[in-house]
Amino acid sequence: MKLKKISFYTYNIPLTQPLNMKGYLHTERKGLIVELVDEMDNRGYGDAAPFAGLHQETISDIVKESGEVSMHLYKMDMNNLPLKLEKIVSPSLQFALDWAFLDLTAGSKDTIPAYFLNKESPPQIMINALLAGAADEMIESAKSLKQQDPAFVKIKVANQEVQQDIALVQEINTIFEGQVKLRLDANRSWSLEQAIRFATGVIDCNIEFIEEPVSDPFEQQTVYENSGIRFALDESLTQCSIEDIKGMTGISAFIIKPSVFGSISFIKSWIDFANVMNANVIFSSVFESSIGLWSIAQMAAAYGNNTAHGLNTYRWLKQDIITPSFTPINFQISLPQENIPFILNKELLKPLMV
């Protein structure tokens, strides 16, 4: 299989409300769409959307890289996956290219990427609800969410005093009558003493895990040993090796953000290791467009166990660049049953000359 056409488009989507993440205030989401077309007019799409605070690269970096790799891509034999580029590119662009080629390959075989990766992929995946912002806003949101009957709710903590966070989680647990699994994300904000104090204060709540309670990955096990509450690894997965993590106890889940990991083959190595560690694999987005969300959802279907995934970020995007858009219903998203190319909203996409 040879490529007939490679197109790159940039986008700039306003957010429905300002987003304060990792010390950066975001009011819009910028990214780069990859569109590949083969000689049979099959199409594949990928989304590269570096996020300040998570990625080292910027949108300017990946725009430059896309021009540098495009001629090399035309010469490659697309029958040989995974994609191996002679030039090393940033993780967000690497994942976008990998996924676009996978999407193209699946389409050429009259299937979708999820079933190409795993014939036993379920037709739907679950998505966890997300509570973030000021404490009083989260309480009101939790009351509204209860009517929608979510199975998993992720709560952003560590934005106030530890005792206030304990009270917040206890109140949310009460609102859901202890029937909803709570996932707590501290973004590595606590000291070890604070993390232990928090964890022991919410022992009676229905906690599935605390995600990255402290900055030192190896201290997370200490939090577990003092509270019995298991933890999830996120940033630690790209900073530690498999050998580093092998001896840890108390791990509940690996949080995988594909655009941060880069290549699909690298992601797969961590998925295989998670299975060895008997840990859930939870796929998470970084406020990508619907193209990025669809790719992560399909990877979650293929590899993500029977759990809910962190794809609730679609609610922050004021506009969409494709049809069909990524729109979960009742915290579930159904996979497309055939590989139909997206309809691109060209009014929101700016062609990139490479």
N, C-alpha and C positions, 0 to 999 in steps of 0.2 A: 504494500500500500504506500502510495506517494501522496504528498500534499499538493493540492492544486492552488490553494490560497490560504494565506495567513493574515488575519486582521487583528488589530489592537484598537480598543476604544477606551477613552478615559471617561469617568463619570464623577459627578459631584452632587450628592443627594443631601438635602437639608434634613436635619433630625426634627422629630416632633417636639422635643424639648432638649435643653442643654444637658450634656452628659459629662460628669466629672469623674474621670477614671485615671488611675495611676498618676495623679498629679497634673493631668492635662484637662482643660475644659474644651469639649468638642461641641460644635454646633452644626457640623456637616460631616458627611462620610465620603471620602475620596477613594477611588480605586481604578483598576485597569482590567478590562475584559479581554480575554483571549478567545478568538473564534478561528477554528481550523476547519477547512473544507478539503475532502479528498477527491480523487478523480471520479468517484461515483456520486458526488454531491452529499455524502454523509457529513454531518457537522458535529463538532465537539466544542464545548465552552468551559472556560475556567475563569476564576475571579481572584485577582491579587489585590488585596486591600490592607496594606500595612497600617498598623494602629500604634500611634505614639504611646510609648510606655511599655509596649509589648514587643515590638519589632525594632531592630537596629536600623533597618532600611526605611527609606521614605518613598513617597510616590514618585518623586523626581528620580530616585535611584532606579526604580524598576522600569520607569519609562525609558531611561538610558539603556538598561540591560536588555529590554525587549528588542531594541534596534540592533544590538550587538549579536543576539542569538538568532534573529529571524532567518538570515541567509543560511546558517548552519542547519536549521530545522528543515528547510526545503530539500536538503541533500540526504536527510536521514531516511533509513528504512523503517517505516512505521509498524512493521510486523513484529518488531522486537521490543517488547515491554519487559521491565520498566524502562522508561526513557533515561538515556544516559547522555548528558550534555558534556561536550568538551570544555565549555566555559562554565565555571561555577556561577550560579545566580543566587540571589537572595531567596530565603525560604518561602516567602509569600508568592513570589513569581514561580519558583520551582513547583510548588503545589498546584498553582493555576495551570501550568503547562502540563504537568503529570495528569491532572484530572481531565483537561481538555483532550489529551491523547486517549485516555481511558474512555471518555465519553464517545469520542470518534470511533474507537475500536468496537465498543459495545454496539453502537448504532450500525456499524457495518455487518454485525452478526444478528441484527434484528432483535436486540435486547437492550436493557438499560444497565448502567454500570453496577448497580447493587446486585443484580442477578448474574452479571458477568463475573463479579468477584466471589459470589456465594449463591449458588442455585437455591439454597434454603432460606434466603432472606425473607423476612416477614413482609406482608403488603403494607403494614403501617408501623410507625415508631411513636413512642411516647415522648412528650416534651415537658420538662419541669416548668412550673410557674416561677416567676422571679419577683422578689420584693426588694426594692432598693430605694434609697433616699432618706428623708428625715423619718424619725421613729413614728411620729403621729401619722404621717402619710402611709407608712407601711402597715400600721394597725388598721386604718380605714381600707386600704387595698386588700388586706387579709379578709376583712369582713365581706367584701364584695366577691373575692375569690372563692370563698366557701360555697357560694351558690353554684359555682361552676364545677365543684367536686374534683379538684386536682388530686393526683395520687402523691406527687412530690412537689415540694416548694423549696426554692433556694432563697436564702436570706443573707443579704450583705450586712455583716456586722463589723465591729471595730471602728466605728465612726463616732463613738461617744465613750463615756466612762464604762469600765467593765461591768460594774453593778447595774448600770442602766441597760446595757446589752443583755444581761441575764434577765432582767425584768421584761425586756422587749420579747425575747424568745419565749419566756414562760407565758406571756399574754397571747402571743400568736399561737402557741401550742394549745392554749385553752380555747381560743376561737375555733380551732379545727378539732376540738374535743379529743386531741391526742390520736386522731385517726389518719393524719397525713405525715408522711416521712419528711423531716426537715433536714435540709442540707445547708450548712452554715459556712460562709466564705469570709475569712478574716483578712485575706490578701497580705498575709505575713506581717500584720501590723502590731502584734503583741510581743511582749517579752515572754520568756518561759513562765515566769511567776504569774503574769496576767492571764496567759493561756490556760494554765492549770486552774486558776481561780474561776475563770469563766466556765471551763468544761465541768468542773465539779458542781457549779451552780445550776447547770441545766441537765444534770443526770436523769432527772425524772421526766424530761421531755422526750418526745419521739424523734430522737436525733439519729439520722443515718450516718453522718460523718461531719467533721469539721475540716474544711479545705484550707490547707496551708496556714495553720494558726500562728506559726512563728517563722522567722526568716531562715533559721538553720534547719535544714531538712532532717537532721539526725536528732534534733530536740523534739520533733513531733512525736516520736515514739515515747518519749518521756511523758508527754501530755496524755497519751493513751494509757500508759502504765499507771498514772495517778488518777485517772477518771473512768477508764473502761470504754470511753467513747473513741471510736476508730477515726482515722483521718484519711483524707484524699490528697494525692500529690498532683500538682499542676505545674507551676514554674520549675519545681525541683526536677521534673523529668527531662528538661533540656539543660539542666546544670549538673546533673549527676549521671553516672553511667549505670548500666544494668548491674554491674558488679557492686557498685556502691549501695544499691537498694536491696540487693538479694537477701541480706540478713535482717531486714527490718520486720518487725511484727506490728500488727494493728492497722495495716493498710486496708482500706475499704474499696478505694477506686483510684484509677488513673484518669485524670482529666486531660484529654487530648484535643488541642487546638491545631488542626491540620496545617493551617497557614504558618504557624510558628515552628512546627516540626520540619516542614519542607517536603521532601520526597515521600511518595507513597510507600516505597520499600522501607524507609526508615520508620515510618509510622507503623508498618506491619511488624517490624521487629519488636516494638514496644507492646503491640497487641498480643503477640505470642508470649512475651514475658509476663504480661498481666494474667494470662491464662495459667501460666506456671505458678504465679503467686496467688491464684484464686481471688483475684481482684476484679471488680467490674471495670469495664471500659466505658467512659462517658465522653462523648464527643461534644465539643463546645465551639461556638462561633465567636467572632470578634467584630460583630456589627457589619458583616459583609452584606452585599446585595443579595437578591433572591437567587442568583446564579451560584454564589458561594454557599448559601444556605441549602440549596437543593443538593449540592455536591456533598456537603457534610452529612445531610440527612441520609443520603444513599450509602455513604460509608458507615454510618451508624447502623443502618439496617443490615449491612453485610457483616459487621464485626462487633456490634455494640452490646451484646447480651440482651436480656429482657429487662431493660431499665429505661429511665427517662433521660433525655439528653438536653444540653443547654443551648437551645435554638430559639429562645424566646425573644431574642434581640430584634426580630423582624418588626416588632411594635414600635421601634424608635425611628424607622425610616418613613419619611413623609411621602415619598414617591417610589415608584418601582421602575426598573429598566427593562423588564421582560413580562411576557405573558406565556404561560400561567405564572402568577406570582406565588410566592411561598406564603401560604395562608393556612395555618393549622386550625382545626376545629376540635373543641373540647380537649385541648392539649394532646392532640394526635395529628400526625400528618400522613396522608396516604401517598404511597409511591405511585408515579405514573406507571401504567401497565404496558406502555410501548414507548419507544424512543422517538418522540416527536420533537423536532428542533424548536427552541424557544423563538418567539416573535420578539425581536429587539425593538425597544422604544427609541428610535433614532433621534428623537427630539432631546433626549437626556444623555445621549452618548456622543462623544466627540471623537471622530476618527483620528487615529495617530499615524502620521506618515513615518514609515521606517524604511 
